[in-house]
Structure formats: C-alpha cells, structure tokens
Amino acid sequence: MRIISKQSLGFRNQETNQIVYVRPLEISTVPDWVANDLMYIWAKTEGIIEDVEQPIQAAMVNATVEDDSPETKPSRRHSRKKE
C-alpha cells in the first residue's frame, strides 16, 4: 500500500510490535497491516494521510479514455517532414 502523509507518523503492528514510520510529504510504501492500525484510521479520518495508488490509477484510466478521442490525436498530415 502506498500513502502520503502531511506529518511524521508511526504505525505499530499489534502482532509483532514492528513499527513503520512515514515522513511528511513523501510517498511511502507500507505493509497492508498498517490499514488496521488505530493511528492510520485516525490520520485517514483527519485527512493527514491519503492513499496514493487509487487516484493515480483513476488518472491513468481517464487519460487513456481521453487519448482515444479523435480530437486529441495529432493529425498525420502535420507530423511528417517535407523532403
């Protein structure tokens, strides 16, 4: 899971006591168990952290749909060099 945080945060795995830290304004890859940590739930609710993968995937889908439209495709007449 990839997230971006507005603050430095630490997430603790309740089973192993492993702590994962994230820095502010950096995209961080964290284990999936982080989503079950109370700090993650609180920070997500307060808007301190955001999931990064979902918006990027949505943007890629929108870009693909837009690129297929005839208005956005360049004309071949203008792309060839005259010799």
N, C-alpha and C positions, 0 to 999 in steps of 0.2 A: 504494500500500500504506500502511496506517495502523498505527502501532505506538505503544506506550507504554513508556517506559524508566524504570528506577529510578535511573539515573546519566546524567550527561552523556556522550555518545558521539559520535564522528565516523566516518563511513563514506566510504571512498575508491573512486571508480570507477577501475578499473585501466586502462581505455582512454583516458579523458580527464583523469585526475587531479583531477576535480571532487570536492570534499569536502562532505558533507551532515552537519550537526550536529543532534542532538536534545537537548532539555533534560529534566531529570528530572521525572517525574510530569506530563508534558504529552503529550497525544495529538498525534502528528506525522504528517504525510503525507510520505512519502519515495518516491523513484523505485523502480521494480521492480528495478533493478540492485543495490540495496542488499542484497537477499537473497543475492547471490553474494559479498559482501564477507566476509573472514575475521572481522572484528570482529563483524558481525551473527551469523554462525554461532556464534562463541564466546559472545556475550551471550545468544543464544537458548538455547543448551545450558545455560548457568549460571542461567537464569531471570531475567536482568537486563532483558530486553525480552520483550514479548508482542505478538502480532498482535491488533489491536483489532476488525477487521471480522468475523472468524469468530464470536466469542462474541456480538456484537450481533445478527448475522443469526440465530443459533440461538435467541437470546432472543425475537426477533420471531416466529419460527416457532412457538415454544412458546406465546407469548402469543396468537397467532391461534387455535391449536388450543384453548386453554383458554377463550377468549372465545366460542367457538361452542357450548360445552356449555350445556344448559338451566339448570343450577344457577347459573351466573354471570350470566345475563341478568336484568335487572331486570323485575319484573312491571309490566305496563302499568296495572293497576288502581291501583297505589300512586303512579304517576308523574303522573297527571292531577290538576289542581287542581279542587276542587269549587266550583261557582259558586253 
